[in-house]
Amino acid sequence: MNKRTLSERDICTKFITPALENAGWDKQLQILEEVSFTDGKIYVRGKFTARGTRKRADYILYYKPNIPIAIIEAKDNNHSVNSGIQQALEYAKILDIPCVFSSNGDGFHFHDRTATDENIETELCLEDFPSPDQLWQKYKKYKGIETDEAERIVSQDYFFDGTNRRPRYYQQIAINRTVEAIANEQNRILLVMATGTGKTYTAFQIAYRLWKSGAKKRILFLADRTALIDQTRRGDFRHFKGAMTVIKKKIVTDNSGKEALVSSKKRGIDSSDKAFEIFLGLYQGLSSSDPAMQDAYKDFSPNFFDLIIIDECHRGSAKEDSNWREILNYFKNATHIGLTATPKETNETSNIEYFGEPIYTYSLRQGIDDGFLAPYRVVRVALNVDTEGWRPEQGKTDKEGNPIEDRIYNRKDYDRNLVIEERTDIVAKKLTEFLKGYDRFAKTIVFCVDIDHAERMRTAIARHNADLVAENHKYVMQITGDNEEGKRELDNFINPEEKYPVIATTSELMTTGVDAQTCKVIVLDFNTSAASMTKFKQIIGRGTRINEEFGKLYFTILDFRNATDLFADPQFDGEPIRIKPVEEATDLGDIINEEEENTEPVIDIESGEEVELIPPTIRYPETDIPANTVNEPKRKVYVNGVDVSVLISRELHFDQHGKPITTSLKDHTKGIIQEQYTSLDEFLNKWKSSERKEAIIAELVEQGVMVEALYEAVDKQVDLFDLICHVAYDQPPVTRKERANNVKKRNYFTKYGEQARKVLEALLDKYADQGIENIEDIQILTVPPINEFGSVTEIIKVFGSREGYEKAIKELENELYKVA
């Protein structure tokens, strides 16, 4: 058998898999082949989307399910035995795997991440592949597992519910690292996972494995909102069944049947509750702000719980002097695990000081790049009274006829100290414009300054959407802590199967603990500062969940107060999608549709290949979380008759790291290109020698060159080649039409027969119209007017062969750039 004629898959089947089985690996339980561990980044253009390439490992070897200990990258036999090791090492770092192999079917190249000497990389023949026990010993060394008891805890099985559900790779890492740390007697642990990445499921698997192994017998899950407790009880934690209870205070009544204020000896936790092993509890339900009442958590002994999981630990438990911290201090002998998407670090508050550095972090940007979280676009709308401020003219009075203090008001004042009715109206109008151009039934959350603002915003939105409100008054609802009707609709808003409410106006209530899977639009009309980064991250997290069944693959942020300036903060991560600038005359409903007209290809960062964009599939429901964070109403001044309009806003661009660009777009691009190609000659040589210009374009895009933004800034009629030469090397730009005409003037086509000349002339016209990338793609032969010359096969025959056609295209490109 000639190995060099075999495909990579044949090499796996005939050589690698048999070698693993001979070493004692169970093919059914321990060997997984062609493992895709990401979903592929989502690309968005207008309403169209595409999935990028998934990261895929050829083999992952597991000691037990969900405990990966080795990875193998396979190549065909035309490659060397170690040619796949670098890719395997990259994946091993992502997946937290210690043993890394590459193979071409002749043997194995082994990289041992536990080694620190010359044996870090060795060559093995097929017969010498290590056994499961051998690699398990290396895994234990890598994880610092030294005792039999620690090994027993770490090797405890995951919970399996009989379905195909299994942890994603990052959940697996978070679970394993936490269990391993606790097995090694670490008692304070912090997990940082972006909103929408399954913190509760991760917490359940941690709790289950520790509970099942007997390492932790009584476990308390603490949250600060009833909705979070209810979601946890009904969701992943439901598998604890009869072992679980929700802690509630007893209600004591007097002889007349009324609730009575009783002493701590008569009030507390039902004794029967203590027979359970898994407890869910509210901070507020365990502590009392009334000095006459004893805190309910003291009805348990300090050593009652072995493990406490603190959900959203960035909130009260981060403060050293908070009532919530008192609960944790009372149960200080228990192991404490903090879960958050946004760890809080200020002069007064610190998660890290209490829990230590995060044992694992899975960020928003990682989630977006992996395709597990929805990407987002940003539309910034600058209003004149926000940008320029507003000063009342002499004698101006408020709606009650009182004189208004003479000073300059700005966005920090609006809706907190001063209410301009026209400002509220124009925000509602612009949101309505956007939804009319996008999807009027897209679930939308409008974040306002306070409850009063949310109430007025609901009224304004209802007025601009009177037709839909007439059909169902729940089209727009105020969902705030003081509004019982709205709070009752919260579950319907977040339920994908429920059509109404469509738009929710809120202030603090929906910033966290709201699993809005189908939220497609987030409106920011509140003031932010660097100090409110935690709140900002939580708000952005309301839109990051993906629900493909209902067409939710990305979301849009409409920013009316420059809140997205916080994207520039080092604490924020995530890469927004650039969109067009907003001008006064711009109908926001046109923005999405204008993006669809873009003909530039979308290149996948993983594969470097073009991905096909597909139109949206939106499924609407067929049928028609409260926190007690209620701001005390402040005395506000209400005015009307103010001229409020949209100014030309600056375009918001982001670099490849998701950070706003502070220099000019041209300077930013010039720096990137000159870092890649130090001189014009170097770039020209690379361009002319490249087989496919599209590959250079993809490389520059990956480095952060924003092609479409440059076209907007310079000229859409120039070739990308000229665009780069102009921006980076100060060359005068030549339009595509000028280049095409120069080729025609040189009578270049006379060397070809009549039919071939006509095809090349048509391709040249396509270049003038659309650019070089399109004529490099053989599919261009299938579009008008080129397809009028025949089928792809017939056109290629005009050039003698496929090689002859490709040679003609290459020569045509050389002619196009002959006089660069």
Secondary structure, DSSP 4 states (H G I P E B T S, - for coil): --GGGS-HHHHIIIIIHHHHHHTT--TTTTEEEEEE-S---EEEETTEEEE-PPPEEEEEEEEETTEEEEEEEE--TTS-TTTTHHHHHHHHHHHT-SEEEEESSSEEEEEETT--SGGGEEEEEGGGPPPHHHHHHHHHHHHT--SHHHHHHHTPPPP--SSS----HHHHHHHHHHHHHHHTT--EEEEEE-TTS-HHHHHHHHHHHHHHHTS-SSEEEEESSHHHHHHHHHTGGGGGGGGEEE--BPP-B-TTS-B----TTTSSB-GGGGG-SEEEEEHHHH--S-TTS--GGGGS-TTS-SEEEETTTTSGGGBTTSHHHHHHHHTTTSEEEEEESS--BSSSBBHHHHH-S-SEEE-HHHHHHHTSS--EEEEE--BHHHHS-B-PPTT-B-TTSPBPP-S-B-TTTBTTTEEEHHHHHHHHHHHHHHHHHH-TTSEEEEE-SSHHHHHHHHHHHHHHTHHHHHH-GGGEEE--TT-HHHHHTHHHHH-TTB----EEEESSTTSSS---TTEEEEEE-S---GGGHHHHHHHHGGG---BGGGTBS-EEEEESSSGGGGGGSTT----PBP-----TT--THHHHHHHHT--SPPBPTTT-SB---B-------SB-------PPPPP-EEE------BPPPPP--B-TTSPBP-S-HHHHHHHHHHHH-SSHHHHHHHHHH-S-HHHHHHHHHHHT--HHHHHHHS-TTB-HHHHHHHHHH-PPP-BHHHHHHHHHHTTGGGGS-HHHHHHHHHHHHHHHHH-HHHHHSGGGGGSTTGGGG--HHHHHHHTSSHHHHHHHHHHHHHHHTTT-
